[in-house]
Amino acid sequence: MRIARLIALSILLAFAAIISSAQVLLASGTTRLAPGDRVTIAVFGQADLSGVFQVDGDGNIELPVVGAIAVGQLSVKECEARIVERLANGYIRQPVVSVRLTEPRPIFILGDVRSPGSFPFRHGSSVLSAIALAGGYAGGELPVTVAVADYVNADERVRTLEGTRRNLLIRVARLEAQREGKTTFEAPATLEADDRAASVIAAAMANESQMLEAQTRALQKELELLRGQKPRLEGAADAVEKQIAAEKRQFELVQSQLNDVAKLQTMGLARRTTEVALQREQAVLDSNISRYRSELARLDVTVGDIDIRIQDTQNNYERRILGELQDARTRLQEIDASLPSAREVRELRLQQAGNTTAFDALAASRRIVVTRTINNEVKQMDVAEDTLLEPGDVVDIKKVRTRERAKGASIEAPRERAQANAGSRVLTTTCTWANGRRTGAACV
């Protein structure tokens, strides 16, 4: 009997090692674009090239004018670099591009669930939340109740709202610094201190800092280009003014000669043809002076247009920043209004789920296999319920065995899992089996 227990313990340890290695492999991956993903592309100052695009079956996106750009199996940052490289090749000088994964590929859930099928992917989705979307495990002696599914959905909504709030706070800080003409910004003091969110905050800060640097650099280069045209035009205007002065001096000399010829004609010492030739030359000089004055006026207008374009560029930049800042603040207010009620709903769902079967017991009776495409290779791996999913994952729930719940076992509500995922501070709800009955404050 003791040998059998040792063998069973060895098998469980080996299975746990497989689960742990699969989780590390899944956590280390980077989301790659693939056919079916929808991305939002924003090209600074180019509204015609911005919009929402879908990756087609060949892994390409069709950008107006530019044509097909291969983005399959690229990360979002690599996709940005690919688009920048393509636009810089004869389309836009020093383009500034931002790419965001708007609508990832769906996830697919099959096997021992109530409603197998495809479901929209949500950032932060785990295997357990995917099972909840599919209605929980299919029948059997250890079903996931509606209360547990509701709790998982409520917890996921809270985590999504908290993550969006963090990103918006950082974005507002960046936009305020950008509006004031600063080149750097600090993390807002209103961010909640959470060690688990430190890496997420650092990544968001780095992304917004890059956006601030890129947009500021693009504005300065555009202004420098416009300002660089003014000295050339002003130099041309000075040259035209000098030419006008020279033509005027020549005109005055011809006029003096005409006066002398007129005096000589009164004495019969000059011919009429000489006077006509001088008058013709004087007319040419007068025409040249008028033409140069017209050219000078055109140069003055061009210099004025450049000043107007410089001011318009600065005004458009400030209006865009103010618009984005107002939009971010509005969204932040909406989230601040929704987050307290979402947390209350999660607490209520947690209390309702406190009397359900333990999650760990459920995991012991089923094998969960995730099929994922990594670097164009299809891989299958055994995972646990708290493993995070990626777009396009296929989750296969395979029922391995059923096991009776032993009397005297402690049944924990999924509180620790909520704390690990959302960082929330909550109380522990426990039911304990004793003498064939459940006892505890949370038991009904």
C-alpha positions as CSV (number, residue, x, y, z in Angstrom):
1,M,0.0,0.0,0.0
2,R,2.9,2.4,0.9
3,I,4.6,1.6,-2.4
4,A,1.4,2.4,-4.3
5,R,1.2,5.7,-2.6
6,L,4.8,6.5,-3.5
7,I,4.1,5.7,-7.1
8,A,1.0,7.8,-7.2
9,L,2.9,10.7,-5.6
10,S,5.7,10.4,-8.2
11,I,3.1,10.5,-11.0
12,L,1.5,13.7,-9.5
13,L,4.9,15.4,-9.1
14,A,5.8,14.6,-12.7
15,F,2.5,15.9,-14.0
16,A,3.0,19.1,-11.9
17,A,6.5,19.5,-13.5
18,I,5.0,19.2,-17.0
19,I,2.3,21.8,-16.1
20,S,4.9,24.2,-14.7
21,S,7.2,24.0,-17.8
22,A,4.3,24.6,-20.1
23,Q,3.3,27.7,-18.1
24,V,6.8,29.1,-18.4
25,L,6.7,28.5,-22.2
26,L,3.3,30.1,-22.5
27,A,4.2,33.1,-20.3
28,S,7.5,33.8,-22.2
29,G,5.8,34.1,-25.6
30,T,5.1,37.3,-27.4
31,T,1.8,37.8,-29.2
32,R,2.4,37.6,-32.9
33,L,0.1,38.9,-35.6
34,A,-1.6,36.3,-37.8
35,P,-4.5,36.1,-40.3
36,G,-7.8,37.3,-38.7
37,D,-6.2,39.9,-36.4
38,R,-7.5,43.5,-36.7
39,V,-5.0,46.2,-36.0
40,T,-5.4,50.0,-35.7
41,I,-2.7,51.9,-37.5
42,A,-2.1,55.6,-36.9
43,V,0.3,57.5,-39.1
44,F,1.1,60.9,-37.6
45,G,-0.2,63.6,-39.9
46,Q,-1.5,61.2,-42.5
47,A,-5.3,60.5,-41.9
48,D,-5.6,58.7,-45.3
49,L,-3.1,56.1,-44.2
50,S,-4.6,55.6,-40.7
51,G,-7.5,53.3,-39.8
52,V,-8.4,49.7,-38.8
53,F,-6.9,47.0,-41.0
54,Q,-7.3,43.2,-41.0
55,V,-4.5,40.7,-41.5
56,D,-5.5,38.6,-44.6
57,G,-4.9,34.9,-45.2
58,D,-1.4,35.5,-46.5
59,G,-0.4,37.5,-43.4
60,N,-0.6,40.9,-45.1
61,I,-2.3,44.2,-44.5
62,E,-3.4,46.4,-47.4
63,L,-2.4,50.0,-46.8
64,P,-3.8,52.6,-49.1
65,V,-1.4,53.7,-51.8
66,V,1.4,51.6,-50.3
67,G,-0.2,48.2,-51.0
68,A,0.4,44.9,-49.2
69,I,2.7,44.8,-46.2
70,A,3.7,41.4,-44.8
71,V,3.1,41.5,-41.0
72,G,2.4,37.8,-40.3
73,Q,4.3,36.4,-37.3
74,L,5.5,39.9,-36.3
75,S,5.0,41.5,-32.9
76,V,3.2,44.8,-32.7
77,K,6.6,46.6,-32.3
78,E,8.0,44.7,-35.3
79,C,4.9,45.6,-37.3
80,E,5.4,49.3,-36.5
81,A,9.0,49.0,-37.7
82,R,8.0,47.2,-40.9
83,I,5.4,49.9,-41.7
84,V,7.9,52.7,-41.0
85,E,10.4,51.1,-43.2
86,R,7.9,50.7,-46.0
87,L,6.6,54.3,-45.8
88,A,10.1,55.8,-45.6
89,N,10.9,54.1,-48.9
90,G,9.6,56.9,-51.1
91,Y,6.3,57.7,-49.5
92,I,6.8,59.8,-46.3
93,R,9.9,61.4,-44.9
94,Q,10.6,60.2,-41.4
95,P,7.1,58.7,-40.7
96,V,5.8,58.2,-37.2
97,V,3.6,55.1,-36.9
98,S,1.6,53.6,-34.0
99,V,0.1,50.1,-34.2
100,R,-2.4,48.7,-31.7
101,L,-4.0,45.2,-31.8
102,T,-7.6,46.1,-31.8
103,E,-9.4,42.8,-32.3
104,P,-7.3,39.7,-31.9
105,R,-8.1,36.3,-33.3
106,P,-10.7,34.4,-31.3
107,I,-9.9,31.5,-29.0
108,F,-11.5,28.1,-29.5
109,I,-12.8,25.9,-26.7
110,L,-13.7,22.3,-27.2
111,G,-14.0,19.0,-25.4
112,D,-15.6,18.6,-21.9
113,V,-17.4,22.0,-21.8
114,R,-21.0,22.9,-22.0
115,S,-20.9,25.2,-25.0
116,P,-17.8,24.5,-27.2
117,G,-17.0,27.0,-29.9
118,S,-15.1,30.2,-30.7
119,F,-15.1,33.2,-28.4
120,P,-13.6,36.7,-28.6
121,F,-10.2,37.0,-27.1
122,R,-9.8,39.4,-24.1
123,H,-6.4,40.5,-22.8
124,G,-5.6,38.7,-19.5
125,S,-7.9,35.8,-20.3
126,S,-6.9,32.6,-18.6
127,V,-7.9,29.0,-19.3
128,L,-10.3,29.1,-16.5
129,S,-12.0,32.3,-17.8
130,A,-12.3,30.6,-21.2
131,I,-14.0,27.6,-19.6
132,A,-16.4,30.0,-18.0
133,L,-17.2,31.5,-21.3
134,A,-18.0,28.1,-22.6
135,G,-20.5,27.6,-19.8
136,G,-18.2,25.7,-17.5
137,Y,-17.3,22.0,-17.6
138,A,-19.8,19.6,-19.1
139,G,-21.8,17.3,-16.7
140,G,-20.2,15.1,-14.2
141,E,-19.9,14.9,-10.5
142,L,-17.8,18.1,-10.2
143,P,-19.5,20.8,-12.4
144,V,-18.5,24.5,-12.5
145,T,-21.7,26.2,-11.4
146,V,-23.1,29.4,-12.9
147,A,-22.0,31.2,-9.7
148,V,-18.3,30.3,-10.4
149,A,-18.6,31.4,-14.0
150,D,-20.2,34.7,-13.0
151,Y,-17.3,35.2,-10.5
152,V,-14.7,34.6,-13.1
153,N,-16.3,37.0,-15.5
154,A,-16.7,39.7,-12.7
155,D,-13.0,39.2,-11.7
156,E,-11.9,39.5,-15.3
157,R,-13.9,42.7,-15.7
158,V,-12.3,44.3,-12.7
159,R,-8.8,43.4,-13.9
160,T,-9.6,44.8,-17.3
161,L,-10.9,48.1,-15.9
162,E,-7.9,48.4,-13.5
163,G,-5.4,47.8,-16.4
164,T,-7.2,50.3,-18.6
165,R,-7.2,52.8,-15.8
166,R,-3.4,52.4,-15.3
167,N,-2.8,53.0,-19.0
168,L,-5.1,56.0,-19.2
169,L,-3.4,57.6,-16.1
170,I,0.0,57.2,-17.8
171,R,-1.4,58.5,-21.1
172,V,-2.9,61.6,-19.4
173,A,0.5,62.3,-17.7
174,R,2.2,62.1,-21.1
175,L,-0.3,64.3,-22.9
176,E,-0.1,67.0,-20.2
177,A,3.7,67.0,-20.4
178,Q,3.4,67.2,-24.2
179,R,0.9,70.1,-24.0
180,E,3.4,72.0,-21.8
181,G,6.2,71.4,-24.3
182,K,8.2,69.0,-22.1
183,T,10.3,66.1,-23.5
184,T,9.9,63.8,-20.5
185,F,7.2,63.0,-17.9
186,E,6.9,61.1,-14.6
187,A,4.6,58.3,-13.6
188,P,1.4,59.8,-12.0
189,A,1.3,59.6,-8.2
190,T,-2.3,58.3,-8.4
191,L,-1.1,54.9,-9.7
192,E,-1.8,52.2,-7.2
193,A,1.3,50.5,-5.8
194,D,1.3,46.9,-6.8
195,D,4.4,44.7,-7.3
196,R,2.5,42.5,-9.7
197,A,1.7,45.4,-11.9
198,A,5.2,46.9,-11.9
199,S,6.3,45.3,-15.2
200,V,3.0,46.4,-16.8
201,I,3.4,50.0,-15.6
202,A,7.1,50.0,-16.8
203,A,6.0,48.8,-20.3
204,A,3.2,51.4,-20.5
205,M,5.6,54.2,-19.4
206,A,8.2,53.1,-22.0
207,N,5.6,53.0,-24.7
208,E,4.2,56.5,-23.9
209,S,7.7,57.9,-23.6
210,Q,8.5,56.6,-27.1
211,M,5.3,58.1,-28.4
212,L,6.2,61.5,-26.7
213,E,9.7,61.5,-28.2
214,A,8.6,60.4,-31.6
215,Q,5.8,63.0,-31.9
216,T,7.9,65.8,-30.5
217,R,10.7,64.9,-32.9
218,A,8.3,64.8,-35.9
219,L,6.9,68.3,-35.0
220,Q,10.4,69.8,-34.6
221,K,11.6,68.4,-37.9
222,E,8.5,69.8,-39.7
223,L,8.9,73.2,-38.1
224,E,12.6,73.2,-38.9
225,L,11.9,72.4,-42.5
226,L,9.4,75.3,-42.8
227,R,11.7,77.7,-41.0
228,G,14.6,76.7,-43.2
229,Q,12.8,78.0,-46.3
230,K,12.5,81.6,-44.9
231,P,16.3,82.5,-45.2
232,R,16.4,81.4,-48.8
233,L,13.3,83.4,-49.7
234,E,14.5,86.4,-47.8
235,G,17.8,86.3,-49.6
236,A,16.0,86.1,-53.0
237,A,13.9,89.1,-52.0
238,D,17.1,91.1,-51.1
239,A,18.5,90.2,-54.5
240,V,15.3,91.4,-56.3
241,E,15.4,94.7,-54.3
242,K,19.0,95.3,-55.4
243,Q,18.0,94.6,-59.0
244,I,15.2,97.1,-58.7
245,A,17.6,99.7,-57.4
246,A,20.0,99.1,-60.3
247,E,17.2,99.4,-62.8
248,K,16.1,102.7,-61.3
249,R,19.6,104.1,-61.5
250,Q,19.7,103.0,-65.2
251,F,16.3,104.6,-65.7
252,E,17.5,107.9,-64.3
253,L,20.6,107.9,-66.5
254,V,18.4,107.3,-69.6
255,Q,16.1,110.1,-68.5
256,S,19.1,112.5,-68.2
257,Q,20.2,111.6,-71.7
258,L,16.7,112.2,-73.0
259,N,16.8,115.7,-71.4
260,D,20.1,116.4,-73.1
261,V,18.8,115.2,-76.5
262,A,15.7,117.4,-76.1
263,K,17.9,120.5,-75.6
264,L,20.1,119.6,-78.6
265,Q,17.0,119.1,-80.8
266,T,15.9,122.6,-80.0
267,M,19.2,123.8,-81.4
268,G,18.9,121.4,-84.4
269,L,22.0,119.3,-83.3
270,A,20.2,116.0,-82.5
271,R,18.2,113.5,-84.6
272,R,14.7,112.2,-83.7
273,T,15.9,108.6,-84.0
274,T,18.2,109.1,-81.0
275,E,15.4,110.3,-78.9
276,V,13.2,107.3,-79.9
277,A,15.9,104.8,-79.1
278,L,16.4,106.3,-75.6
279,Q,12.6,106.3,-75.0
280,R,12.5,102.6,-76.0
281,E,15.3,101.8,-73.6
282,Q,13.5,103.7,-70.9
283,A,10.3,101.8,-71.5
284,V,12.2,98.5,-71.2
285,L,13.8,99.6,-67.9
286,D,10.4,100.6,-66.6
287,S,8.9,97.2,-67.5
288,N,11.8,95.5,-65.7
289,I,11.2,97.5,-62.6
290,S,7.5,96.5,-62.6
291,R,8.4,92.9,-63.1
292,Y,10.9,92.9,-60.3
293,R,8.4,94.6,-58.0
294,S,5.9,91.9,-58.8
295,E,8.4,89.2,-58.0
296,L,9.3,90.9,-54.7
297,A,5.6,91.0,-53.8
298,R,5.3,87.3,-54.6
299,L,8.3,86.5,-52.4
300,D,6.8,88.5,-49.5
301,V,3.5,86.6,-49.8
302,T,5.4,83.3,-49.8
303,V,7.3,84.3,-46.7
304,G,4.0,85.2,-45.1
305,D,2.5,81.9,-46.1
306,I,5.4,80.0,-44.5
307,D,4.7,81.9,-41.2
308,I,1.1,80.9,-41.5
309,R,2.0,77.3,-42.1
310,I,4.3,77.3,-39.1
311,Q,1.5,78.7,-36.9
312,D,-1.0,76.2,-38.4
313,T,1.3,73.3,-37.7
314,Q,1.8,74.3,-34.1
315,N,-2.0,74.9,-33.7
316,N,-2.9,71.6,-35.2
317,Y,-0.4,69.8,-33.0
318,E,-1.8,71.5,-29.9
319,R,-5.4,70.8,-30.9
320,R,-4.7,67.2,-31.4
321,I,-3.0,66.9,-28.0
322,L,-5.9,68.7,-26.4
323,G,-8.4,66.4,-28.1
324,E,-6.5,63.2,-27.1
325,L,-6.2,64.6,-23.5
326,Q,-9.9,65.3,-23.3
327,D,-10.8,61.9,-24.6
328,A,-8.4,60.1,-22.2
329,R,-9.8,62.1,-19.2
330,T,-13.4,61.3,-20.3
331,R,-12.6,57.6,-20.5
332,L,-10.8,57.8,-17.1
333,Q,-13.9,59.3,-15.5
334,E,-16.1,56.6,-16.9
335,I,-13.8,53.9,-15.6
336,D,-13.6,55.6,-12.2
337,A,-17.4,55.6,-12.1
338,S,-17.6,51.9,-13.1
339,L,-14.8,50.4,-11.1
340,P,-16.3,50.6,-7.6
341,S,-19.5,48.9,-8.7
342,A,-17.5,46.2,-10.6
343,R,-15.5,45.4,-7.5
344,E,-18.7,45.1,-5.4
345,V,-20.2,42.8,-8.0
346,R,-17.0,40.7,-7.9
347,E,-17.3,40.5,-4.1
348,L,-20.9,39.4,-4.4
349,R,-20.1,36.8,-7.0
350,L,-17.2,35.5,-4.8
351,Q,-19.6,35.0,-1.9
352,Q,-22.0,33.2,-4.2
353,A,-19.2,31.0,-5.5
354,G,-17.9,30.2,-2.0
355,N,-20.1,27.1,-1.7
356,T,-19.0,25.5,-5.0
357,T,-16.7,22.6,-5.6
358,A,-13.0,23.4,-5.2
359,F,-11.1,24.4,-8.4
360,D,-8.2,22.2,-7.6
361,A,-10.4,19.2,-7.4
362,L,-11.8,20.0,-10.8
363,A,-8.4,20.3,-12.3
364,A,-7.4,16.9,-11.0
365,S,-10.1,15.2,-13.0
366,R,-9.4,16.8,-16.4
367,R,-6.5,17.3,-18.7
368,I,-6.2,20.7,-20.4
369,V,-4.3,20.9,-23.7
370,V,-3.6,24.2,-25.5
371,T,-2.7,24.1,-29.2
372,R,-0.8,27.2,-30.2
373,T,1.2,28.3,-33.3
374,I,4.6,29.6,-32.3
375,N,7.0,30.7,-35.0
376,N,4.9,29.0,-37.7
377,E,5.0,25.7,-35.7
378,V,2.0,24.2,-34.1
379,K,2.7,23.1,-30.6
380,Q,0.5,21.3,-28.0
381,M,1.2,21.6,-24.3
382,D,-0.5,20.6,-21.0
383,V,-1.5,23.6,-18.9
384,A,-3.2,24.6,-15.7
385,E,-6.4,26.6,-15.3
386,D,-4.5,29.8,-14.4
387,T,-2.4,29.8,-17.6
388,L,-2.9,32.9,-19.7
389,L,-4.1,32.5,-23.2
390,E,-3.1,34.1,-26.5
391,P,-5.1,34.9,-29.6
392,G,-5.9,31.9,-31.8
393,D,-5.3,29.4,-29.0
394,V,-7.3,26.1,-29.1
395,V,-8.2,24.8,-25.7
396,D,-9.1,21.2,-25.5
397,I,-10.6,19.9,-22.2
398,K,-10.1,16.2,-21.9
399,K,-11.8,14.3,-19.0
400,V,-9.3,12.0,-17.5
401,R,-11.0,10.5,-14.5
402,T,-13.6,11.3,-11.8
403,R,-12.9,11.4,-8.1
404,E,-15.1,11.5,-5.1
405,R,-14.7,14.3,-2.7
406,A,-13.3,13.0,0.5
407,K,-15.0,14.0,3.7
408,G,-12.9,16.2,5.9
409,A,-11.2,18.0,2.9
410,S,-11.1,21.7,3.0
411,I,-12.8,23.4,0.1
412,E,-11.5,27.0,-0.7
413,A,-13.4,29.5,-2.7
414,P,-11.3,30.7,-5.7
415,R,-10.0,33.7,-3.6
416,E,-6.3,33.0,-3.9
417,R,-6.6,32.8,-7.6
418,A,-8.3,36.2,-7.7
419,Q,-5.6,37.7,-5.5
420,A,-2.9,36.4,-7.8
421,N,-4.6,37.7,-10.9
422,A,-6.1,41.0,-9.8
423,G,-4.1,41.9,-6.7
424,S,-7.2,42.6,-4.7
425,R,-7.3,42.5,-0.9
426,V,-10.2,40.3,0.1
427,L,-11.2,37.9,3.0
428,T,-11.0,34.1,2.7
429,T,-14.2,32.2,2.4
430,T,-14.0,28.6,3.6
431,C,-16.3,25.6,3.8
432,T,-15.2,22.4,5.7
433,W,-16.6,18.9,5.5
434,A,-17.2,17.3,8.9
435,N,-19.3,14.3,9.8
436,G,-20.9,14.3,6.4
437,R,-22.0,18.0,6.5
438,R,-20.5,21.3,5.3
439,T,-19.8,23.7,8.1
440,G,-18.5,27.3,8.1
441,A,-19.7,30.9,7.8
442,A,-19.9,30.7,4.1
443,C,-21.8,27.5,3.9
444,V,-25.6,27.5,3.3
